[in-house]
Amino acid sequence: MHPRTVFLFVWLAAACGGGRMRVAEGEPENDTPVSLAPEPEGVRDSSLNSPPSATAPAPIQDTTPAEQGYAAYDTTVSSTGLEIRRIGKWSHTGIREARRLVIQDVNAWAGFWSELGVGDRPAVDFTRDIVISVAAGERPSGGHEIAVSRVTKTDGEIRVEVSETAPGPNCLSTANLTQPVDVVIVEGVKPKSWSFVEHKDVRNCTP
């Protein structure tokens, strides 16, 4: 073949696309590049290790018992008076003379209760409360009663109304000696002074 003809053939082969082939050095011929599409916004990558969701703790229940206060026999509240809580009423006690007491400290309370002689002494918070005790004195028979019926407060002074009841001539009662006493607590009161008002009555018993 003529040399000029050979040169023309090689030039045509190069012009027909031979220059578009490109192989990178060190890469396998069958390595196909992978296109990574961007993750859509707002979609969380599930391959990431997220911390376990914390479970909200159950509410703690308060198991502390509520304050019981005083073991009162009953509670009396008048429309204009203070609340009184009765510790107890007794007919047989160690107090043989009539008394009207306002007790404001634990020492006086301990001494009085020891003389009363009716069992265990209740605890009283004298930083806020007072004790009122009324005793009828020794009586010749049963059927006699005494009670704090009402307590009012005006300008720092408390007024204690005391009801004393004796049995009528037709009332059946024991012949034993009695010493009636009533003891109450008035909560949240620190009086400057006090007075007692007496109400005496005779029980009417139908024959």
C-alpha positions as CSV (number, residue, x, y, z in Angstrom):
1,M,0.0,0.0,0.0
2,H,1.2,3.5,-0.7
3,P,2.5,5.3,2.3
4,R,0.3,8.3,1.7
5,T,-2.8,6.0,1.6
6,V,-1.8,4.4,5.0
7,F,-1.5,7.9,6.6
8,L,-4.9,8.9,5.4
9,F,-6.5,5.7,6.9
10,V,-5.0,6.3,10.3
11,W,-6.2,9.9,10.3
12,L,-9.8,8.9,9.5
13,A,-9.8,6.3,12.3
14,A,-8.8,8.9,14.8
15,A,-11.4,11.4,13.6
16,C,-14.2,8.8,13.9
17,G,-14.4,8.8,17.8
18,G,-11.2,7.2,18.9
19,G,-10.5,10.3,21.1
20,R,-13.7,9.8,23.2
21,M,-12.4,6.7,25.0
22,R,-10.9,7.4,28.4
23,V,-9.7,5.0,31.1
24,A,-8.5,6.3,34.4
25,E,-5.3,4.8,35.6
26,G,-5.7,2.3,38.6
27,E,-9.5,2.0,38.2
28,P,-11.2,-1.3,37.2
29,E,-12.6,-1.2,33.7
30,N,-16.1,-2.3,35.0
31,D,-16.3,0.1,37.9
32,T,-19.5,2.0,37.5
33,P,-19.8,5.3,39.4
34,V,-22.8,5.6,41.8
35,S,-24.9,8.8,41.9
36,L,-26.0,9.7,45.5
37,A,-29.2,11.6,45.4
38,P,-29.6,14.2,48.2
39,E,-31.9,13.1,51.0
40,P,-35.2,15.0,51.0
41,E,-35.6,17.6,53.6
42,G,-37.6,16.7,56.7
43,V,-36.8,12.9,56.3
44,R,-34.8,11.5,59.2
45,D,-32.0,9.1,58.3
46,S,-33.1,5.8,59.8
47,S,-29.6,4.5,59.7
48,L,-28.5,6.9,62.5
49,N,-28.7,5.5,66.0
50,S,-31.2,7.8,67.8
51,P,-31.3,7.6,71.6
52,P,-34.2,5.6,73.0
53,S,-37.2,7.6,73.8
54,A,-37.4,8.3,77.5
55,T,-40.6,7.1,79.1
56,A,-42.3,9.8,81.3
57,P,-42.0,8.7,84.9
58,A,-45.3,7.9,86.7
59,P,-46.4,10.6,89.1
60,I,-45.2,10.0,92.7
61,Q,-48.0,9.4,95.0
62,D,-47.7,11.0,98.4
63,T,-48.1,8.2,100.9
64,T,-47.5,10.4,103.9
65,P,-50.5,10.0,106.2
66,A,-52.5,13.1,106.7
67,E,-52.2,14.8,110.1
68,Q,-54.8,13.4,112.4
69,G,-55.0,16.3,114.8
70,Y,-56.7,15.8,118.2
71,A,-58.8,12.7,118.9
72,A,-61.9,14.8,119.7
73,Y,-65.1,13.3,120.9
74,D,-67.1,15.9,119.1
75,T,-66.7,19.3,117.5
76,T,-68.9,22.3,118.2
77,V,-69.1,25.4,116.2
78,S,-71.5,28.2,116.8
79,S,-72.5,30.8,114.2
80,T,-70.4,33.5,115.9
81,G,-68.1,31.4,118.1
82,L,-64.8,29.6,117.7
83,E,-64.4,26.0,116.9
84,I,-63.9,23.8,120.0
85,R,-62.7,20.2,119.9
86,R,-63.6,18.1,122.8
87,I,-60.9,15.9,124.3
88,G,-63.3,14.3,126.7
89,K,-66.1,14.6,129.3
90,W,-65.8,12.5,132.5
91,S,-67.9,11.9,135.6
92,H,-65.2,10.2,137.7
93,T,-62.0,12.2,138.0
94,G,-59.4,13.2,140.5
95,I,-60.5,16.9,140.6
96,R,-62.8,17.4,143.5
97,E,-63.2,21.2,143.5
98,A,-64.8,23.5,140.9
99,R,-62.3,24.9,138.4
100,R,-62.3,27.1,135.3
101,L,-58.9,26.9,133.6
102,V,-57.3,28.2,130.4
103,I,-54.1,26.2,129.9
104,Q,-51.5,27.7,127.5
105,D,-48.3,25.7,128.1
106,V,-47.2,22.0,128.3
107,N,-46.1,22.1,132.0
108,A,-49.5,23.3,133.2
109,W,-51.1,20.8,130.9
110,A,-49.1,17.9,132.2
111,G,-49.8,18.9,135.8
112,F,-53.5,19.2,135.2
113,W,-53.8,15.9,133.3
114,S,-51.9,14.0,136.0
115,E,-54.4,15.3,138.6
116,L,-57.4,14.4,136.3
117,G,-56.3,10.8,136.2
118,V,-58.2,9.5,133.2
119,G,-55.5,7.8,131.0
120,D,-52.9,8.9,128.5
121,R,-52.4,12.6,128.1
122,P,-53.0,13.8,124.5
123,A,-50.3,15.9,122.8
124,V,-51.3,19.6,122.3
125,D,-49.5,22.1,120.1
126,F,-49.4,25.1,122.5
127,T,-47.6,27.3,119.9
128,R,-51.0,27.7,118.3
129,D,-53.7,26.2,120.5
130,I,-55.1,26.4,124.1
131,V,-56.9,24.0,126.4
132,I,-60.0,25.0,128.3
133,S,-61.1,22.9,131.2
134,V,-64.1,23.2,133.5
135,A,-64.8,21.1,136.5
136,A,-68.0,21.1,138.5
137,G,-66.4,19.8,141.7
138,E,-67.5,16.8,143.6
139,R,-71.2,16.0,143.5
140,P,-73.2,13.6,145.8
141,S,-74.7,11.5,142.9
142,G,-74.6,10.8,139.2
143,G,-76.6,12.8,136.7
144,H,-74.5,16.0,137.1
145,E,-72.9,17.3,133.9
146,I,-70.7,20.3,133.0
147,A,-69.6,21.4,129.5
148,V,-68.0,24.2,127.5
149,S,-70.9,25.2,125.3
150,R,-69.4,28.1,123.4
151,V,-66.2,30.2,123.0
152,T,-66.1,33.6,121.4
153,K,-63.3,36.1,120.9
154,T,-63.4,39.9,120.9
155,D,-60.3,42.2,120.7
156,G,-58.0,39.5,122.0
157,E,-60.3,38.4,124.9
158,I,-62.1,35.1,124.8
159,R,-65.4,34.5,126.5
160,V,-66.2,30.9,127.6
161,E,-69.8,29.9,128.2
162,V,-70.2,27.0,130.6
163,S,-73.3,24.9,130.9
164,E,-73.9,23.0,134.2
165,T,-76.8,20.6,134.6
166,A,-78.1,18.9,137.7
167,P,-80.6,16.1,137.9
168,G,-84.2,17.0,138.9
169,P,-86.0,15.4,141.8
170,N,-87.7,12.8,139.6
171,C,-84.4,11.7,137.8
172,L,-83.0,8.3,138.5
173,S,-79.2,8.5,139.2
174,T,-76.5,6.6,141.0
175,A,-75.7,7.4,144.6
176,N,-72.0,7.4,143.9
177,L,-69.9,10.5,144.2
178,T,-69.0,12.1,140.9
179,Q,-66.5,14.8,139.8
180,P,-67.7,16.0,136.3
181,V,-65.0,17.6,134.1
182,D,-65.0,18.8,130.5
183,V,-61.8,19.4,128.5
184,V,-61.7,21.1,125.1
185,I,-59.1,22.5,122.7
186,V,-59.5,25.8,120.9
187,E,-57.3,25.9,117.8
188,G,-55.4,28.9,116.6
189,V,-56.2,31.2,119.6
190,K,-53.7,33.0,121.8
191,P,-55.9,35.2,124.1
192,K,-54.8,38.2,126.0
193,S,-57.5,37.6,128.7
194,W,-60.6,35.5,129.3
195,S,-63.8,35.3,131.2
196,F,-66.3,32.6,132.0
197,V,-70.1,32.9,131.8
198,E,-72.1,30.3,133.8
199,H,-75.4,28.7,132.8
200,K,-77.0,26.4,135.3
201,D,-80.0,24.2,134.6
202,V,-82.0,21.4,136.2
203,R,-82.9,18.4,134.1
204,N,-86.6,17.7,134.1
205,C,-87.3,14.0,134.3
206,T,-90.9,12.8,133.9
207,P,-92.0,10.4,136.7
